[in-house]
Amino acid sequence: MSATEGIAQVSTLATNTALTAWNFAGDFLIIIVLVSVLFLYGWYVGRGPFVAILLALYAGYAIYVAFPYTSLLPTAPALTALLAQAGVYLGLVFVFFIILRRVVVSDFLYVGIFGLIALSFFATAFLLALAYHIFPVAAVYHFTPPVDLLFAPKEYFFWWFIAPGVGLFFLAR
């Protein structure tokens, strides 16, 4: 094999690897962005407020499910319905975040870097599971097939739903 053929093979391998990595990043871009935002929040603001957000996601969902006025929210067009439902949920999460930040969550807890990354991923998975199974996101945004495989099956919803709580149980001290 000549040097030119060797360079051509290396170039082909590098191109294929770069395209594969780019396709992977594109498929999971929403996960990468959400994990990064949550991680940076936990890193810069602190572990206490980050844990308060995780717990507020659960509390907001509990109240959202029991919210008696969801039938009054708009159902069409799809984007308006999604924004109305997500707005109610995020409003409830915000209220519970304020309550938990004032009352429950301590700044003296310890979550390491690995734990923060894992909890950021679990919170992202929780939010994507809600997007798939609770909110009408599918009418507005089409996820990629690899993301669909992870979050679309109803059997996985429970596991993605409990992931942040289990993560907190094992990773926060």
N, C-alpha and C positions, 0 to 999 in steps of 0.2 A: 504494500500500500504506500502510495506516495504522500508527501506532505500535504499536497493540495486536497487529496481525498480525505485525509485525516482532518484537515481544517473544515472541510465540507460536512463531515459527519459530526464534528463537535458543534458546528454552527446549526445543523439540523436538530441535534439534541437540545441545544440551548433554546432554540426557537420553540420547539415542542414543549419543553419544560416551562418556558415563560408563558406560552399560551394556556397551558394547563393551570398554572397558578393564577393567571388573569381570569380564566373562566370560573375557577373556584371562588376567587374573591368577588366576582360579579354575582355568582349564584347566592352567596351568603353575605352580600353587602349590607343588607338591613340588619343582620345579626352583628356583623363587625362594627357597624356604626353605633348601634344601641349599647353593645358591650363597652365600647370605647367611651361613650358619653357617661354611662353609669360608673365605670372604673375611674374616670377622671373626676367625677363628682365625689366619689368616695375618697379618692386620693387627696384632693385639694380642700374639700370642705370638712371632711372628717368621717370617721367610721360611725359615730353616733348618729349623725343625720342620715347617713347611708342606710343604716339599719332601720331608722324611722321610716324611710321611704319604703323599704321592703315590707315592713309591717303595715304601713298605710295602704299598700297595694291589696293586701288581704282584707283589711277593714273596709276599704272602699268597695271592694267586690261584694262583701257580705251585705252592705247597705244597698248597693246597686241592685242586687238580686231581689231584695225585698222592697225596692222603691215602688210606691203605688202609682206613680204618674208616668210610667214609661209608655203607656198607651196614648198619652197626649203628645209624645214626641213625634216629629214628622217622620214619615215613612218613604217619601219620595221628594225629590230625586235622591238617588243613592248616596251621593256625597253629603247632602244635607242630613240624611238619616244617620250616616256614620258620624258626622261631626256633632250632631245633637247627642247621640248616645255616648260617644267618647267624651264629650264635654261634661256630661253629667257624671260619668265615672271619674274623670280627672278632677272635677270639683270636689267630689267626695274624698278622693285620695288626698287632695290638698288640705282639706279640713282635718282629716285624721293625721296627716303629717304634722300639722301645727300642734294638735293635741299630744301626739306621741313625743314630739320634740320637747314640749314643755314639761311633760309629766313622767314619761317612762324611760326613755332611752338615755343611757349614761354615756358620757364622753370617755369614760375610763375602761371601756371594753377594748379587747384586743382582737383584731382581725389582721392577719399577715397579708402580704402582697398576693400570694397564691390564693388565699381565701377570698380576698377582694376580687380577684379575677374570676374565680369560680362563682361567687355570689352575683357578680355582674352578669355572667352568662346565665345563671339560673333566673335572675330577674328578667332578663331579655326573653328567655324561653317562656316564662310566665306571661309576659305581655303578648308575645306572639301566639301563645295558646289562646289567650283571651280574644285576640284579633280573629283567629280562625273560628272559634266556637261560640263566642258571645256577641261580638260586634259584626256588622255587615261589611267587613273589609273586602270580601271577595267580589262584591259588586263594583268596587272602586279601584282596587289594586290587585293585580295577579302576581302571586309569588312564583318563584322559579320552581321547577319540578323537584330538585333536591330539598328545598325548604318545605314543599308540600309533603314529601315523604316523612319528614320529621314531625310536622305539626298538624296535618290534616286529619289523620286517623283519630276517631273519637276515643279509642282505647288509650291513647297517649295523653289525653287531656289531664287526667288525674295526676299522672306522674310529673308532667310539666308544672301543674298547679302546685303540688307539694314541694317541688324542688327547692325554692328559696327557703321555706321553713325548715326542711331537713338540713340544708346547707348552713343555716344559722345555728341549728342545734349542734352541729359538729364543728363548725369553723369559728364561731364567735366565743370568746372567753371573757 
